[in-house]
Amino acid sequence: MTVWIGYIVIILISAVMSYFQPGVIPWNEQAVLYKNVQEISVFLFGVMGLWLGLMDPESLKDIFNLSNRDVSSNLKRLKIIFRPIRSSTLLLVVTILVTWLAPYVKRIKIVIDNKDFMLNCSYFVLCVACMSLVWSLFTTLVPLDDTENDIENASRARSEIDDIMKNTK
């Protein structure tokens, strides 16, 4: 639920930014920003995939092993890790489509006649993409915090076990 509220806020802010911006941002400036979003999305996708493979390989095995499907204990953690992967994949699709279709769409008469409006629409998509990317980058901090808490809890438990073992001798 919180995720959807975040994206609704992102869309509203993007709509306001693209509607009330002073002037029109030319396509050549937007194209550079689309490329940056695309590159950062690729990086985010790779880092989260690596993170999942290194930090939680057993959960990753459970996902693809349908006969041993006891993912319920790790479901929350997996959702947190998969969210940035899903977002970066969607951002990649959007940026690839926009940059691929732009040269063709620019030649359509109705687009030519409404060039400023179309550039503002493109800027709206760019704003949504950029803010979604920032949101995704912030969500990558959650698994780090969870792992840090797990390490602290394991260390604390180990210390308690060591103390009990010392007292029994």
Kinemage of the C-alpha trace (Angstrom):
@kinemage 1
@onewidth
@group {chain A} dominant
@subgroup {mainchain}
@vectorlist {calphas} color= white
{ca met a 1} P 0.000 0.000 0.000
{ca thr a 2} L 2.797 2.397 0.913
{ca val a 3} L 4.456 1.741 -2.442
{ca trp a 4} L 1.337 2.762 -4.361
{ca ile a 5} L 0.993 5.944 -2.307
{ca gly a 6} L 4.621 6.738 -3.093
{ca tyr a 7} L 4.047 6.294 -6.823
{ca ile a 8} L 0.860 8.371 -6.733
{ca val a 9} L 2.831 11.171 -5.062
{ca ile a 10} L 5.566 10.798 -7.702
{ca ile a 11} L 3.003 11.051 -10.513
{ca leu a 12} L 1.338 14.100 -8.960
{ca ile a 13} L 4.643 15.897 -8.425
{ca ser a 14} L 5.719 15.025 -11.980
{ca ala a 15} L 2.441 16.346 -13.387
{ca val a 16} L 2.854 19.629 -11.519
{ca met a 17} L 6.503 19.931 -12.576
{ca ser a 18} L 5.780 19.281 -16.243
{ca tyr a 19} L 2.712 21.521 -16.331
{ca phe a 20} L 4.175 24.527 -14.525
{ca gln a 21} L 7.694 24.435 -15.878
{ca pro a 22} L 8.901 27.658 -17.458
{ca gly a 23} L 9.305 27.039 -21.174
{ca val a 24} L 9.856 23.752 -22.915
{ca ile a 25} L 12.839 21.479 -22.383
{ca pro a 26} L 14.154 20.461 -25.821
{ca trp a 27} L 14.350 16.788 -26.745
{ca asn a 28} L 18.161 16.734 -26.990
{ca glu a 29} L 18.390 17.706 -23.295
{ca gln a 30} L 15.733 15.182 -22.314
{ca ala a 31} L 17.423 12.395 -24.301
{ca val a 32} L 20.579 12.744 -22.203
{ca leu a 33} L 18.524 12.443 -19.023
{ca tyr a 34} L 16.660 9.400 -20.373
{ca lys a 35} L 20.021 7.771 -21.094
{ca asn a 36} L 21.203 8.521 -17.547
{ca val a 37} L 18.052 6.973 -16.065
{ca gln a 38} L 18.608 3.932 -18.263
{ca glu a 39} L 22.223 3.494 -17.143
{ca ile a 40} L 21.414 3.922 -13.468
{ca ser a 41} L 18.529 1.441 -13.802
{ca val a 42} L 20.904 -1.129 -15.285
{ca phe a 43} L 23.303 -0.559 -12.410
{ca leu a 44} L 20.511 -0.849 -9.826
{ca phe a 45} L 19.235 -4.047 -11.435
{ca gly a 46} L 22.705 -5.580 -11.343
{ca val a 47} L 23.475 -4.527 -7.789
{ca met a 48} L 20.187 -5.848 -6.417
{ca gly a 49} L 20.578 -9.108 -8.333
{ca leu a 50} L 24.088 -9.486 -6.953
{ca trp a 51} L 22.845 -8.577 -3.489
{ca leu a 52} L 20.158 -11.234 -3.678
{ca gly a 53} L 22.598 -13.861 -4.918
{ca leu a 54} L 25.268 -13.117 -2.310
{ca met a 55} L 23.260 -12.347 0.781
{ca asp a 56} L 20.301 -14.672 0.430
{ca pro a 57} L 21.231 -17.556 -1.901
{ca glu a 58} L 19.003 -20.062 -0.080
{ca ser a 59} L 15.923 -17.908 -0.634
{ca leu a 60} L 16.868 -17.589 -4.275
{ca lys a 61} L 17.090 -21.378 -4.561
{ca asp a 62} L 13.686 -21.745 -2.858
{ca ile a 63} L 12.049 -19.397 -5.347
{ca phe a 64} L 13.001 -21.547 -8.310
{ca asn a 65} L 12.531 -24.909 -6.583
{ca leu a 66} L 8.755 -25.367 -6.704
{ca ser a 67} L 8.779 -28.722 -4.885
{ca asn a 68} L 10.500 -27.243 -1.824
{ca arg a 69} L 8.362 -24.139 -1.608
{ca asp a 70} L 8.767 -22.795 1.917
{ca val a 71} L 9.343 -19.188 1.015
{ca ser a 72} L 6.862 -17.814 3.545
{ca ser a 73} L 9.561 -17.061 6.103
{ca asn a 74} L 11.578 -15.107 3.567
{ca leu a 75} L 8.652 -13.646 1.604
{ca lys a 76} L 8.794 -10.187 3.166
{ca arg a 77} L 12.530 -9.933 2.650
{ca leu a 78} L 12.259 -11.183 -0.935
{ca lys a 79} L 9.545 -8.644 -1.723
{ca ile a 80} L 11.764 -5.881 -0.388
{ca ile a 81} L 14.677 -7.056 -2.528
{ca phe a 82} L 12.585 -7.684 -5.647
{ca arg a 83} L 10.881 -4.268 -5.552
{ca pro a 84} L 13.945 -2.302 -6.784
{ca ile a 85} L 14.657 -5.039 -9.349
{ca arg a 86} L 11.103 -4.794 -10.651
{ca ser a 87} L 11.215 -0.989 -10.680
{ca ser a 88} L 14.533 -0.831 -12.486
{ca thr a 89} L 13.269 -3.321 -15.073
{ca leu a 90} L 10.168 -1.221 -15.684
{ca leu a 91} L 12.276 1.941 -15.925
{ca leu a 92} L 14.540 0.232 -18.437
{ca val a 93} L 11.555 -0.742 -20.572
{ca val a 94} L 10.115 2.784 -20.474
{ca thr a 95} L 13.403 4.532 -21.263
{ca ile a 96} L 14.250 2.116 -24.058
{ca leu a 97} L 10.800 2.528 -25.613
{ca val a 98} L 10.816 6.326 -25.353
{ca thr a 99} L 14.288 6.719 -26.850
{ca trp a 100} L 13.570 4.125 -29.551
{ca leu a 101} L 10.177 5.541 -30.553
{ca ala a 102} L 11.059 9.243 -30.288
{ca pro a 103} L 12.631 9.596 -33.767
{ca tyr a 104} L 9.526 8.048 -35.334
{ca val a 105} L 6.966 9.867 -33.218
{ca lys a 106} L 8.620 13.236 -33.974
{ca arg a 107} L 7.640 12.789 -37.626
{ca ile a 108} L 3.904 12.331 -37.018
{ca lys a 109} L 1.929 15.396 -38.089
{ca ile a 110} L -0.194 15.705 -34.943
{ca val a 111} L 2.969 15.521 -32.841
{ca ile a 112} L 4.666 18.156 -34.996
{ca asp a 113} L 1.619 20.412 -34.647
{ca asn a 114} L 1.651 19.985 -30.842
{ca lys a 115} L 5.403 19.860 -30.313
{ca asp a 116} L 5.474 21.823 -27.034
{ca phe a 117} L 2.715 19.713 -25.516
{ca met a 118} L 4.454 16.496 -26.559
{ca leu a 119} L 7.773 17.704 -25.123
{ca asn a 120} L 5.990 18.454 -21.852
{ca cys a 121} L 4.461 14.950 -21.918
{ca ser a 122} L 7.913 13.512 -22.486
{ca tyr a 123} L 9.227 15.595 -19.603
{ca phe a 124} L 6.404 14.248 -17.423
{ca val a 125} L 7.496 10.668 -18.219
{ca leu a 126} L 11.094 11.662 -17.508
{ca cys a 127} L 10.124 13.162 -14.128
{ca val a 128} L 8.224 10.006 -13.184
{ca ala a 129} L 11.194 7.877 -14.261
{ca cys a 130} L 13.727 9.963 -12.322
{ca met a 131} L 11.692 10.113 -9.125
{ca ser a 132} L 10.880 6.391 -9.378
{ca leu a 133} L 14.574 5.705 -9.716
{ca val a 134} L 15.322 7.749 -6.608
{ca trp a 135} L 12.522 5.885 -4.787
{ca ser a 136} L 14.031 2.572 -5.908
{ca leu a 137} L 17.481 3.624 -4.734
{ca phe a 138} L 16.065 4.475 -1.312
{ca thr a 139} L 14.346 1.093 -1.122
{ca thr a 140} L 17.711 -0.608 -1.630
{ca leu a 141} L 18.643 0.625 1.848
{ca val a 142} L 15.961 -1.559 3.475
{ca pro a 143} L 17.684 -4.908 2.750
{ca leu a 144} L 20.950 -3.430 4.008
{ca asp a 145} L 19.299 -2.428 7.271
{ca asp a 146} L 17.628 -5.845 7.609
{ca thr a 147} L 20.933 -7.628 7.048
{ca glu a 148} L 22.677 -5.397 9.572
{ca asn a 149} L 19.953 -6.216 12.116
{ca asp a 150} L 20.282 -9.945 11.353
{ca ile a 151} L 24.057 -9.785 11.899
{ca glu a 152} L 23.615 -7.900 15.183
{ca asn a 153} L 20.975 -10.386 16.385
{ca ala a 154} L 23.170 -13.362 15.438
{ca ser a 155} L 26.154 -11.789 17.198
{ca arg a 156} L 24.073 -11.093 20.311
{ca ala a 157} L 22.704 -14.656 20.296
{ca arg a 158} L 26.221 -16.063 19.911
{ca ser a 159} L 27.449 -13.955 22.836
{ca glu a 160} L 24.570 -15.208 25.006
{ca ile a 161} L 25.342 -18.818 24.076
{ca asp a 162} L 29.029 -18.266 24.874
{ca asp a 163} L 28.093 -16.739 28.265
{ca ile a 164} L 25.836 -19.700 29.073
{ca met a 165} L 28.563 -22.151 28.072
{ca lys a 166} L 31.108 -20.344 30.306
{ca asn a 167} L 28.717 -20.421 33.274
{ca thr a 168} L 28.063 -24.160 32.919
{ca lys a 169} L 31.743 -25.082 33.113
